[in-house]
Structures are given as structure tokens and as C-alpha cells.
Amino acid sequence: MAAFATPSVAAPPGRTAAGTTLDGDTCVTAPLENVATEPGLPPNQEIRCAGLVFGSVNYAPLIGLAAAPGDRARRDLIEKRFLDSRPFAELQQRVECSRGKWIDGAGPGGLPLLAVPCTLRDGNWLHLVLVASMGDHIAIADGGPGLLPSMLAAVNSPNSAEARDKHLATLQKIWGRPVDLVASADMARLNAALRAGRLANRMGQFADAEASFRQALNIQTSALRASEEAMSSTLLELALNVSNQGRAEEAAALFRRAAPAVQALTSDVLRARMTTYQAWDAANRADFQAALAFAREATALWRRLAEQAAARGREEGSSNLGIAEQGELANALNLRARLELRANNVTQAYTAASEAMLILNKADTLPSWWKTDSLVALGETSVAQGRLSAAETYFNAALKLRRQSYGDGPQTIQVLAALGKAYQTENVDSAAIATFREVFKLARALPSTAGVFSAEMLVPYAAAVVETAETIKDPAERQALFADAFDAFQLVQSSVVDKTIAQAAARLSTDNPVIGKLVGEMQDQQRAHDLALTKLAQEQTLPDSERSSLVENTLAAQVADAAAKSKVAKAALAAQFPNYERLALPTPVNLEVVRSALKPREGVLSFLIGRDRSFAQLITRDTVQITVIPEGESGLRDAVMRLRRSLEIEGGSINEFNLGEASKLHDMLLGRLKSTLAGVDQLIVVPTGPLSNLPFGLLVATPPTTANYAEADWLVRTKTITHAPSLQAMIALRNARPATLPRRPLLAFGDPALAGRAAARKEDVSPMSLLASNCRQGGPMPAALLEALAPLPDTTRELGVVAQTLNASSQSLFLGHRATEANLRDQTLDDYRVIYFATHGLLPGELRCQAEPGLVLTPPTAANDKRSFDGLLESSEIASLRLNADLVVLSACNTASSDNRFGGGDAMSGLAEAFFYAGARNMVVTHWQVPSAATAELMSMLFTTLAKPGGGDVSDALRRAQLTLIAQRQTAHPFFWAAFVVIGDGQSRPASVNLAGAISSPEALP
């Protein structure tokens, strides 16, 4: 056994050859840039192979080795210094380790080397740590088992150049069994993707985090061929980030997929993490009772794990063992505190948040920014206790930490909004309004506000504004206050809309290399900014003896430089591709821009829907008015669902429509706006959440005095109604001018070749419901799934009537086996004034876990490996089309089921954004499938009205057609006419419509 000595070993120079991996990749060590080094220690290193980071070498002081009495004592001292070192404490965040084994002669100068077998907390992949004595310090190298030769070279081991079989034997000795190696390069790519995902998640960029975790999952599946157990941690991370974006159905499917694998593992850590994530997911779904139960279970699991790890640490003489579990316990306690508070368990909330803060104050190796969650929880608890002054102290401390760690980004905005809510809760409305004004100022500086705000964050601001307005007597001053609140109503967008737009934007950036390059540059600089900001925060929380002003100044310069470069890339994108920038990176529009776009007697109605209360905002050319709606999302959803259920067919007959319910909902939403609405003839509605599933025309403006539908005071009687997916889209459409007018009147696709059957009764399971459990992971849609949908033979007659009305050639109709994506893409699409789809519309989640809305066409009969020809025209594909249509019609689509399970109205808003980006100016869509005879009649009247001089715009033409159906006894029920809505700006009308001389009868059409 070699004895320990204290040789003088030089620190590794700047960039040093480090041999090869067991896969044959050549490696070097290089100093980590912009990381402060503890005085007297060499700079920490990273091991780079094939251009990727495979591992690292960190250093810790080794004091007292020369005085240790004997070899055993020196080994114990090295092991203790390692276990107490900062590098090991940080490693504990990523790995779980067993007791190390000494390898004689493998250290520098032939000294013993400590080899510690570990597993990564993510995926249970094997991970190796080597500890070498190097004079007055120890070197701690870590990486995958395949990196063993390079790790040995990095710590100056004489064994680094041994033959492959010798290294394999060493690994077997370390683990006590043969070790199955995986490609180190693939593991490096996996770890890079996981790091990127966590960084994005920490910055609140959940869509970017999702993309990184999907990339990690793909590496595990395709390159590493990992088991479900190995992928379970990544699946949980992906599920949480999907849940954080409000896509509950997708998240539930991912949690279901991960659960069996997690339960099959021996890792209690992963079970505790899944329980924590399930608590977050339940909270995201507003199921707070389930969330609290999960949070209580998670804290119990983490507490047990922390106690077990601490006991092991006491046995091994290390205070670092259990730090990771303590940190996880603190995070679970913070979540529990927020949920206890929501359940009005104020004492339990304060206890949980205080314990979390105590844990984090003791553990100086845990990230400092974790304390902000404890501070926010303590602040909110203080508000519940009526201690506003204490709450201010906690929130301001949290703001200081958030700004230090994240700058003025989304995470800081969340704390500011919590402070504003505290002021509003305590009726200090002026302070609440001032705080939220700072929130909006920070929001305007963000590249995009997508995903940053929830309605619940902004509801306290709207409440403060309305309460303050009630105390203001001067109308001008009240108008100024309402105008100041304009931004709040456009900062929140549905997660379904966000996801649809993101998928469309991703396809566009892929299809256009110039867009792709600019977007890539912007994203790279954003990641560089976030990473430098995180490093800077870490440096600023080190003890003064370990801080470096040079490193901090360099990192601060990197943060500023990356932000400036990202801004330049965004400006270039906006200059060269303004439509793409509007679609993918929407920013709030100015109130005066909206007002100037409105005509006399025209108004825009938007909503802010909270958990327990909501608000409506009506804008005209002269006024802004904000009113409270005394129901939150759940209550509004129930009200809309009740109306929608009365529009369903049961037992072959249509349900009775409840006019009284429609009148109550009208008063709830619009009653407080009655005086302003009296001066509005044309109403543009920007719906969100459950209101996206409501055609506003079927609201009843006055209490019904009779059950006669033809005599009801439908809102459509006095208002021409247009729906818009967003204020940005409405303004963009009003400013758009086609370069050339399309020449051809109509291109129509309908009656796709499908072979399924519709559900005959309500209790029957429909083909759509049967397919809802299918989870397609990628690639083209299997033809069998689409073929199982019910055929739509009546749409042939419907399209024939439309073609006849528009004097269009029969060659413009693509029916049956001709209604394919290939035929659609073969057309010169920008040459058609009206593009018409009479087919099924599919919503996110109906056919797979990761879906976007789309339209069903005839699936291919031969094998197909391309999504572009699979028979499902998805929103991202639509955005890449080139249209110049005055009007796109989506008929026969059930775009919003009455149970709102798939967020149909929001999905249709996302689909509309894609059509508008492609070049459409207005759309007519259906909220439920209407019999083709009624559809044909309505569409014939609509196009006939548009063709007449003074026939009005699309919205007005639709209104006149609907009023005609209302006046007829057989079609007065809203089932026949209310499904149709115009989405857009409502002003366009198909140019030069010519009804002279219909070319053929519907029966003669193919």
C-alpha cells in the first residue's frame, strides 16, 4: 500500500490534453470562465470532449494532511474534506453516492485515489466521482463511467493511459459488478438539454423548458435507448412544464405515463418529486384540495428523506449529506404554505413557510433565490394575518433577491404583482395601482409577454381600478384611470392559443432559414443572458472571502451584452418579417391605436377572468369602461356549459333552449355596461377562457316574456358582432391591405373520405371520444385514426349551393377522395377570394397528447411518412400557406364541446391566428355542427347579401342571414343560426362577387 506524502503538484495549466474516453473521444481540460476561485486553489476545470462538456474538475482545500498520524488517518481526512467540501455539496443536487473505494497507486505520484460510485438523480444513470490528493488541496473530478481515462488524466493519475480492459476492470471494482457503458457524447448532450430545461424553468420560460425536456426525452429514447424507468425523471419535468402552461390534458397523460416507472424504481427521491409535481399540477388546475393533499404528502416524504440522509451524514462525518433533500423539503414546504393559506389555514401556512426559511438560511450551498418563495409565502401569510407592514418587508426582501437573480424579468414581475395584490387586499388601492404600473413598465421591456401573466395576477389591479373609479366624481379623471388600465386586459392569453401560435412559429422558422437564423440568434442570446445572470447571482451570494469583483464585473458585462444582442436580433426580425414578429412575439398595442381604428358606434369588448371574480372592458372611440363580473372562471364555465348543453341533440331532437339562462348570462357579462353599449351598433368581442366557447349573439338582452324563439331579444338583433382572437390581430387586420385582389371566387374542400359512424344517442361513445385516448407522439397522423371519424355526405350539397351562389366552377370543389392535402397544396391559394372547408375540426388533445388544432381532410390511401400529406391540416401547416382570401369559412366543425374539455374556443382563436398569418382577412366558423341544409341556406344568404350594393361587411351580412333564420319558425331555435361567428375585424367583404349566371346546379357537381 503506497504511503501518503505531500508532493508539490502544479495546478493544471489553461488548456491541457486529457486523453480519450472509453468511446475514443479526445478530451481536454479548460478553466471554467467567470467563476470565482477560492483563494489558494487552482481554477475549476471542465472536461470537454468532441466539443461538448463531459465532466468537471473542482478543487477544495486540504488542511492538516501532513500532520495526520498514519495512512488510514490521512485517507479518513481526505474523505472527510471531500464530504464537507462545497463541490460535493453542489454535486449532491445532481447525484446520490455510495461509500467510496480506494484505488492504490491511481492518484498523482502513485498515491491512493478515492473513487465514489454515484447515480444521477435524473434517470439513475451511473456517475463517477474521483478524489485525488494534490498537496494542500484535493481535486474532485466527476463524469460518466466512460470518461474514466480522461478523469484520471485530469487529476494527473499515472493510470490514465492504461488499456481499455484495465479501465473496465477498475469500473467493475468501483461498482462491484460489470458496468454497462453508454455513449459519453450522448450523455453530454442529454445533460446539456436537461440543464437548459432547468434554466428556462427557473426563468419562468416554460415553453423553452418544455422544448429542452422534449429534446432530452428524444435523446434518451433514440440515442440512449433508455427504459421508461430511466426516462421517468425527464417525463416528470416535461409534465410539470406542460402543466405550467395550462395544458392539463397533456400534463395528465405525461404523469400517467411516468407513474408506473416511478413506482417501479427503488428511488424514494423520485417518488417524493413526483408527489411535489402533482401538487403543482393540481394547483395549476385549480384543484386546490387535491393540491394541498399532495403537498402535505410531499413534505412528509422529503422530511423522511432529509432525516435519513442527515443520519447517514452523521455516521460518515459529513454535514453536506442531506443538503439536497433539505432543499427539496424547503421547496415543498413553500408550496404547502401557499396552499394552506388558500384553505384559510393561516397558522399552518406560517409554520410551513417559516420552517422553509429556516432550512434555507442554514444551508448556504443551496441557491439563494430559493429563499424568495419563502419570503413571498411569508408575505402572503402576513397579509392574511392583517400585518401589511410585515408583508411589505417580506415582499421587498423577495424583490431584492429576485432582481439580483433574475433581473427585471418574469420572476421579478410575479413578486411585484404579489405585493400589489397585498395592497389591494388591504384596501390600499392607490399603492396597489402604483405597484402594478411598475409591473406594466417592466412588461413593456420584455421581448414578449406570452406566458408571463395569469389573469389571477392582474385581477387585483382591475379591482383596485374599479374601486378607485367609484370614488372619482370627475368623468375625465375616471376615464384617465380606466385608460391607464388598458394594458392589463391584453397581457393574458390562453395557454392553448400560446401553444398553437408557438407551434406555427416553430414551423415557420424551420421553413424559412432567414427567420430561423434570426430567431436562433435571439434565443441563443437570451440563454446566454439568463446563464450569466444566474452565475452572477451565485457569485454575489458567496462569502466575501470567496467573491471576485473581476468575475462579477465580467458577468455583469455579459448580461448587458447578451441583452443588447438579443434586442438587435429582435429588431432585425421585426424589420424584415413584421408579420412573423407579430405572431410569435406579440406585444401590447397602444390604446390610442385601438381607438383610432374604431369607427363611430363601434366598440371592443375584452375580459379578464379570474378565479373568483372577473372584469369586462369596453372601448369605444371616446370612452373606456371597466366593470366587475361577480363570477370567476368556474362559474362562467358552468353558465356557458348550461347554455351549450341546451344546443345539443338528444334522442334525435334538439333540446329546449333556456332563454332565461341566456338573459341572466347577458346581464352578468354586459349588464353594467348597458349605458355605454346603447351607443354601440358594431361590437368586436375578444373572448377568453370559457367565454371563447360562447357565440355572443345568442345572449338575450332583456328577460324573456315568451318561449317563442322568434320573439326573443337576441343580442344579434341590435348588434353586429365580430369575434377577434386578440387586440393585436384585430389591429393588424385593419391595417392590412392586399397587394393584389384575388381573381377566383371559391376554393372548397368537403365531405372527406371517412368511414366511421356518428354516435346515435348521447350515451353512445362517439368515434371522437374513442380516439381521445390515443397519444400520437410525432410524425404523420395514422390514416386509420382519421378514417374512423364519421363521414359528412351532406356537405356536398352545402358546397354546391355556395358554389352556385358565388358563380364558381365545379372544378373549385374538392370532395370525397379529391379532398386531400396534396390537392390543397397544388392550388394557387392566393388567387381565391373565399376558401371554404366543410369538415371536422379537431381540438388539441382529441387525437394525441401533443396536438394543435387542425382540419380533417381525406387521409392518404398509400403509406405516407410526411405530416404535410397525412390528411390533418394543422395550424402550424396553415400558417405556412400563402393565402390572399377575404374570407375563410370553417363549416361542419364542432370547435368547442360543451364540456370545454379541450379548450375548443381558445383552440379556434389559435387556429384563426394561423389563418390570419397565412393571409386571410376574416373567417366564418361554427361552434357546433349545424345540419348542412341550414348551413347552405345561411351561407347562400350571406354571400347574396355581400354581393348587393350596400350589402355591408362580412359581420353585417352574417347578422342579416341569422335574423332571417330567426324569423322562420323552423330555424328560429339558436341551434340553427347561433353557431356561426365571424372572427377577424369584420370589415372585409369578398371583392367583386358576381352572382350573374350560376354555372351549374348542386346536383350536377361531383
HELIX and SHEET records of a PDB file:
HELIX    1   1 ASP A   71  LEU A   83  1                                  13    
HELIX    2   2 ARG A   86  LEU A   91  1                                   6    
HELIX    3   3 PRO A  108  GLY A  110  5                                   3    
HELIX    4   4 PRO A  145  LEU A  147  5                                   3    
HELIX    5   5 LEU A  148  ALA A  154  1                                   7    
HELIX    6   6 ARG A  164  TRP A  175  1                                  12    
HELIX    7   7 SER A  184  ARG A  202  1                                  19    
HELIX    8   8 PHE A  206  ASN A  218  1                                  13    
HELIX    9   9 ILE A  219  ALA A  223  3                                   5    
HELIX   10  10 GLU A  228  ASN A  244  1                                  17    
HELIX   11  11 ALA A  248  ALA A  264  1                                  17    
HELIX   12  12 ASP A  268  ASN A  284  1                                  17    
HELIX   13  13 PHE A  288  GLU A  316  1                                  29    
HELIX   14  14 ILE A  323  ARG A  342  1                                  20    
HELIX   15  15 VAL A  346  LYS A  362  1                                  17    
HELIX   16  16 SER A  368  TRP A  370  5                                   3    
HELIX   17  17 LYS A  371  ALA A  384  1                                  14    
HELIX   18  18 LEU A  388  TYR A  406  1                                  19    
HELIX   19  19 PRO A  410  THR A  425  1                                  16    
HELIX   20  20 ASP A  429  ARG A  444  1                                  16    
HELIX   21  21 ALA A  455  ALA A  469  1                                  15    
HELIX   22  22 PRO A  475  ASP A  484  1                                  10    
HELIX   23  23 PHE A  486  GLN A  490  5                                   5    
HELIX   24  24 SER A  495  ASP A  511  1                                  17    
HELIX   25  25 PRO A  513  GLN A  540  1                                  28    
HELIX   26  26 ASP A  544  GLU A  546  5                                   3    
HELIX   27  27 SER A  549  GLN A  576  1                                  28    
HELIX   28  28 PRO A  578  ALA A  584  1                                   7    
HELIX   29  29 LEU A  591  ALA A  597  1                                   7    
HELIX   30  30 GLU A  633  ARG A  645  1                                  13    
HELIX   31  31 LEU A  659  LEU A  670  1                                  12    
HELIX   32  32 GLY A  671  LEU A  673  5                                   3    
HELIX   33  33 LYS A  674  LEU A  677  1                                   4    
HELIX   34  34 GLY A  689  ASN A  693  5                                   5    
HELIX   35  35 PHE A  696  LEU A  698  5                                   3    
HELIX   36  36 TYR A  709  GLU A  711  5                                   3    
HELIX   37  37 LEU A  715  THR A  718  1                                   4    
HELIX   38  38 LEU A  727  ASN A  735  1                                   9    
HELIX   39  39 PRO A  767  ALA A  772  1                                   6    
HELIX   40  40 ALA A  783  GLU A  787  1                                   5    
HELIX   41  41 THR A  795  THR A  805  1                                  11    
HELIX   42  42 SER A  810  SER A  812  5                                   3    
HELIX   43  43 GLU A  821  ASP A  826  1                                   6    
HELIX   44  44 LEU A  829  ASP A  831  5                                   3    
HELIX   45  45 ARG A  867  PHE A  869  5                                   3    
HELIX   46  46 SER A  875  ALA A  879  1                                   5    
HELIX   47  47 GLY A  904  ALA A  918  1                                  15    
HELIX   48  48 SER A  932  ALA A  947  1                                  16    
HELIX   49  49 VAL A  954  ALA A  967  1                                  14    
HELIX   50  50 ARG A  969  THR A  971  5                                   3    
HELIX   51  51 PRO A  974  TRP A  977  1                                   4    
HELIX   52  52 PRO A 1002  ALA A 1004  5                                   3    
SHEET    1   A 8 THR A  16  THR A  20  0                                        
SHEET    2   A 8 THR A  26  PRO A  31 -1                                        
SHEET    3   A 8 GLN A  45  CYS A  49 -1                                        
SHEET    4   A 8 LEU A  52  PRO A  61 -1                                        
SHEET    5   A 8 HIS A 137  GLY A 143 -1                                        
SHEET    6   A 8 LEU A 126  MET A 134 -1                                        
SHEET    7   A 8 LEU A 113  LEU A 120 -1                                        
SHEET    8   A 8 VAL A  95  CYS A  97 -1                                        
SHEET    1   B 8 THR A  16  THR A  20  0                                        
SHEET    2   B 8 THR A  26  PRO A  31 -1                                        
SHEET    3   B 8 GLN A  45  CYS A  49 -1                                        
SHEET    4   B 8 LEU A  52  PRO A  61 -1                                        
SHEET    5   B 8 HIS A 137  GLY A 143 -1                                        
SHEET    6   B 8 LEU A 126  MET A 134 -1                                        
SHEET    7   B 8 LEU A 113  LEU A 120 -1                                        
SHEET    8   B 8 LYS A 101  ILE A 103 -1                                        
SHEET    1   C 5 VAL A 624  ILE A 629  0                                        
SHEET    2   C 5 SER A 614  ILE A 619 -1                                        
SHEET    3   C 5 GLU A 602  ILE A 609 -1                                        
SHEET    4   C 5 GLN A 682  VAL A 686  1                                        
SHEET    5   C 5 THR A 720  HIS A 723  1                                        
SHEET    1   D 2 ILE A 649  GLU A 650  0                                        
SHEET    2   D 2 SER A 653  ILE A 654 -1                                        
SHEET    1   E 6 LEU A 813  GLY A 816  0                                        
SHEET    2   E 6 ARG A 744  PRO A 752  1                                        
SHEET    3   E 6 TYR A 832  ALA A 838  1                                        
SHEET    4   E 6 LEU A 887  SER A 891  1                                        
SHEET    5   E 6 ASN A 922  THR A 926  1                                        
SHEET    6   E 6 PHE A 980  GLY A 984 -1                                        
SHEET    1   F 3 GLY A 841  LEU A 842  0                                        
SHEET    2   F 3 GLY A 854  VAL A 856 -1                                        
SHEET    3   F 3 LEU A 872  GLU A 874 -1                                        
END                                                                             
